[in-house]
């Protein structure tokens, strides 16, 4: 029997791309999505996908829908505790040791970013996180780490109910490439940088040496990790790691802020968006003043001055993950122009 799947974030960049891939690769899967607003083309694009109308605050609806699913794929608001608790509550209603339920939750490498430590602002941090070798540290990060509140809830459920609830966290890094879903088609980082350049600095930029580095993954490769985990869950768990060890980085490459800024400056100059292609070195005080639209005061530091260096070892080992998509620099011009057309 085909598995029943409940997916949230289906009109987002990542969740929408996962939905598109599931429908295309596994048309017999029984898929239900939670949507606050239904895009005009959604039902014609996905005629066999069921829709429940609601948002993350509709916890009774989420729990009830999750209780009918074999697998929950939860994307979206990374800080919303009631919704993740509702998913877990619903899955536990029918999960048994002989027929466990599965929860796949989207996290992010903000969890290991060094934004709280100024030691490496604008410089390369030698620390590279490995999702196998560093698993004990990854599952015991301080409460101040981004996404930690949700990760603690998921990991506690995995410990307390691991015989009937199998959990996995996909801890994605920076994502690039066009989305495939019915809603948002771009990630956040490239548009955020372009917005800052076009509307504020007028030049691509870095701080200090610009050696701070970020891991990246193409949306298609990220989705491939999702699909492999869903397929493993549909097979009763497969060879995947679940529970506390079900923690998956997705990185395929690493790029410094200086190289990132140099490439984007060149693209924006080529298309007449800015006058000078060479990036400028900004003082740290100016980096603190970037990304003013965000309510989090560290957004500019996190996006432009800190490190998120990771190795995707687990997905390669247990899922047979083999990234195949083009590199960030191969796709960057298309992403930048899409951001410019959207108004960055």
N, C-alpha and C positions, 0 to 999 in steps of 0.2 A: 504494500500500500504506500502511496506517495505521502511524504511527510506534510504536516500542516505547519505553516510558518506564519508568525506574526512579526511584522516589520514596522519600525517607527522611523521617522525622518525620511520618508520616501520621496519627498520633493526637494530634499537637500542635495548638496553636491555629492557627498559620499553615499548616503542612503539611497538616493535616486539612481546612482550608478550601479549599486548592488542590486537594486530591484530590477533594473533593465537586464543585467546579466543573468539573474535567476530566471526571469521569464523566458529569456532567449535560450539558455542552456538547459533548463529543466522545466519545460512547459507543463509537465504533469504535476508539479508541486502545487499544493493547495495554499495559496498566499493571501493573507489579509494584511491591509495596511491601515495605520492610524493617520488620518488627515484632518487638519483643522479647516483648511480650504482646499477644495478639489480643483486642480487646473482644468481648463476647458477641454483639453485634449486627452485627459487622463483615461477616461473610460473607453474611448476609441483606441487609444494606444495599448491599454491593458484591459481588454474586455473580460478576462477571466479572473482578474484580481479583485477580491472583495474589499470594500471600504467600510471602515467604521469612522464616523464623524466625531472628532473630539480633539483635545490637546492634552499635554502632559499633566494638567491639573485634574483631569477626569480619571482619578485613580481607580474608582470602582469599575469603570468601563475597561480600563487597561487590565486590571486583575482578572476580570471575567473573560476578556478576549484571550489573555495569556493562558488561562486555565484550559482553553480548548486547543492550544497549540502544542506541537512537539518541540518546536524550536522558536525562540524569540531572538530577533536581531534588533538590538536597541541602539539607534543612532540619535543624535540630537543633543539637546541641552546637557552639557557635561556636569552641571552643578545641581541638577534637579533630583533631589533625593526621593521625594514621594513617588515619582514615576518608576524608578528602579526598584523600590521596595514593592510597588504594586505588581511589577512583572514577576518578581521573585515569589510573592504571595500566590499569584495565579498559577505559576508553574508548579509550585509545591502541592497544589490541590490534587493533582492527578499523577504526579511523578512517583514512581516506585522503584525499588532496587532492580526489579526485573524489567522495568520500562521507564528509565530515567528521562527527564526533560533537559533541554539544553538552552543556555543563555549565552549569547555572543554580544558583548558590549564594546562599543567604540570608545577608546581612550585617546591619549595623545602624549607625545614625547615632551610636552610641557611638564609632565610629571618629573622628568629628570633634568630639565633645563636649569642652568646655573644663574638665573635672574636674581636670586636673593643674595648672591655672593659677588661683590664688586671686583673680586680679585682678577677675573678674566674678562671683564667688560671690554669688548673690542679686540680680544686676544684669544688665541686657540687654547682651550682647556685640554690638557693631555688625557683627561678621563674619557674613555669610550665605553659605553654601557653595552653589555652582552646579555641577551634575554635568557641564556642558559647559565652561564658562569656567575652572573650577578643576581640570580633569581631571589635569593634570600634578602638581599638589600632592596630589590624592587618591590617585594611584597611587605616591606616594613619601612617604607619611606616616611618622613615626618609629615605631620598633619598639614603643614604649610605648603606641601608640594601640590601643584595643580592637579586636579582630578582625584586627589587622594580621598576626598570624602566619599565619592562613588566607588572607588576601588576597594575601600575598606568594607563597604556594604556587600559588594559582590564577593569578596574574598571570605568574609564571615559566613555568608550563605554557603560557599563552597566547602568550608570546614564543617559547618554544622549539619549540612544536608547533602554531603558529597555523594552519598549512595544513590540519591534520587534526583539530584540537580547537578548537572555538569556545566561548569562556567568557563568562559574564556574571555580575555580582554585583548582586543587588537589595539596595540599602542602605536598609532601611526605617527609618522614624522611629517615634515612639510610635503604637501601634495601638489602636483602640477598636472597639466593636460586637461583637455575638455571633458566635462562631465557628460554622462550618457543618459541621465534621467530626465523627467518631465519638468524639473524646476531649475534650481541654481546650477549653472554650468561651470563655475570657477571656484577654486579654493580661495583662501583668504590672503595668503602672504604676498603673492605677486600683485594683486590689486591694491593691497595696503601700501606696499612700497611705491607703486606707481602714483597712487593718490598723494602720498607725501611729497614726491618729487614734483608733480605737476602743480599742486596747489600750495606748496610751501617752499621747499628748498630750491626748486628750479634746476637742480642738479642731482644726479645719483650721488649717493654718499655712503660713508663708512665712518667709524671712529677708531681711535688708536691706530693699530696696524691694519685693522680690518681682517685679522686672522680668525676671528670667531667663526665657528663652522656649524652648519646645520645639515642634518641628514634629510634626504628627499626620496620620494617615491612617485612614480607615475600612477595616476588614478587606475589605469588598467591593471597594473601589478598589485596595487592595494586590493582591488576587487578580487583578484585571483586568490588572495589569502582568504578572503571571506568565503568564496565559493568552495575552496578546499575544506574549510572548517564546517560549512553547512553540509557538504557531502559526507564528511566524517560523522557528523551528528546524525544524519539520516541513516547511516550504517550502524547506529548504536554507539558511536564514539570513535570507531575506526582506530587509526594509529595516532590520532591527535593527542596532545596533552591537554588535560582539563584540570580544573581546580586551581590550587595555588601555582602550579606549574603551567597553567594555561594562559601564559603571558607572551604575546607575540609582537615583536618589533617587525617593521616592514621595509626598512631602509634598503635602497639599492645603490646609493651614491652619497657623497658628501661634498658640499660647496662652501667656500669661505664667503663672508660678507663682501670682501673686496672683489672677488671674482664675480659674485652675483651683481654687485653694483656696476662693475665695469661692463658686463654684458648688457644689462638693462639700459645703461646710459648710451651705449652704442646703438641699441635698437630705437630708443626714443629720438636720438639725434637723426638717425637715418630717415625717420618718418616725419621729421620736422616738428616734433612735439616740444623739444627743448633745443637750446642753442649750442650747448657744449656737451660732448659725450663723456669726457673724462670725469670720473667721480671725484668729489671733494671730501677731504677729511674734516669731519665736524667734531668739535669738542664734546665731551660727554654731557656737559650741561645742555647742549642743544638737542642731544638725543632724548633727554628727559622731557623735552618740550614737544616731541613728535607724537603722532597718533592721539591727538587731543580729543578726537571723537569718542574714544574709549573711556569707560568709567574706571578702568583699572589703571592706576598710575604707572605700572611697570610695563605697559603694552609696548611702548617704543623701545625700551631696553630689551624686552623679550624678543621682539621682532628683528631688531637691527644690531644688537650688541652682545647677545649671549650665545651660548653653545648648546646644541642638542645633538650629540654625537652617539650614534647607536649602530649596533650590528644585528642584523636579522638572522640569528643562528637557528632558532627553534623551528621556524616555518620551513626552512631549508631541510632541516634534519627529519622532522616528523611528518611534514605535509608534502615534501617533494617540491617546495616552492622554487621555481626557476623564473626569475624576472626576465621579461622579454621586450618590454616597452622601450621606446627611445629615451635618451637621456634628457635631463633638465635643459641643457643648452640646445639640444635639438628641437625642443618644443617651446622654448622661451619666447621667441618672436610672436608666435601665435597667441600665447597667453597674454603677453604684454599688449598686443593690439586689441585683444578682446577686452582687456581692462580699460584701455583708452576709449574704446567705443562705448563702453558702459558708463563712462564718466569716472573711471577709476574709483 
